[in-house]
Amino acid sequence: MGYIYLAVVLFTGFTAAIAVFSRGRVSSVVALALASVGLTASFYLLQAPDVAMAEAVISAGLSTALFLFALRKMGIRGD
Amino acid sequence: MLEGINRKYDISGIIASLVVLAFSGLLIYLLYTQIPYGQDKMLVSKDYIKMGVNSTGATNLVTSVVLSFRGLDTLGEVTVLFASAMAVGLFLLPGAGMWQREENFVLRVASRFLPYLIILIGIYIVSQGHVSPGGGFQGGVVISSGLLLKLILKREKESGFGGLVHALESLMGAGFVALALVGLVKYGSFLYSFGPKGVPGTLLSAGVLPVLYAFIGVKVASEFVAILERFTSSGEEDERA
């Protein structure tokens, strides 16, 4: 499990850094969704499937959609 | 206006990140030095693990904690969700004009059958919450994301879900509190898990917990549908942009 977990943590950190430092708003939101996918995997590997499910559904799915709708309401489209 | 924000590394940002780094370093240091690895100091969690299945009948231990032992916290959680949905409704006015764009082919074809499959998965997750990982919160969000597909395409007809969503939400919240009060009046503790326990691990077990989770599932789904409805409708904000 050690190497898989290390890879998942690195993936999460990398995508989170992209989400913070990316110039485009939409790509930032997508990177945030990817980061929470990595977080979901790490929750699952740490034997918390309930939390993993909540993280996947709420953070990777719904909040991404809400961010995209909010950007659209602000008049920012994909770049 | 916001373009230059990545460029400017002013002194306050550096100070703030240094404070955050120092504080998180302190937390990690305390975590590794003060708490012995592998042995917990919590006493109440051992009791939950030991008698969880026997006293509630739910094989998912998380569910027995969330709905029975610490059910009052769940009531607070539901209240927070309700307040946030209300705040979204307050700030985002429902718009008369809807999406101004051509219909996407993929979206149109997918929204014929995909929402029902997603809603089915959501119902499964809600109904199995006391047996396997899942439950009302996760399943409710899955249901609402299935309805989101319907919502995106429905806009030009302006129908939406409107009043039904709010009626369901209030009804389910009232049902949750009513069941909790039945436990208080008849058995002496708020959110007491009464009802036939059944065989642990089967669908019809754990007494009142599946009913509570069904209430929470429908409530969460309708709250999120209300929020998404406000977000997908183009209100007054779009006229200005």
Interface residues (C-beta under 8 A of the other chain):
Chain A: F21 R23 P49 D50 A52 M53 A54 V57 I58 G61 L62 A65 L66 F69 A70 K73 M74 G75
Chain B: N6 N60 V62 I125 P133 G134 G135 F137 Q138 V141 V142 S144 S145 L148 F224 I227 L228 F231 T232 S234 G235 E237 D238 A241
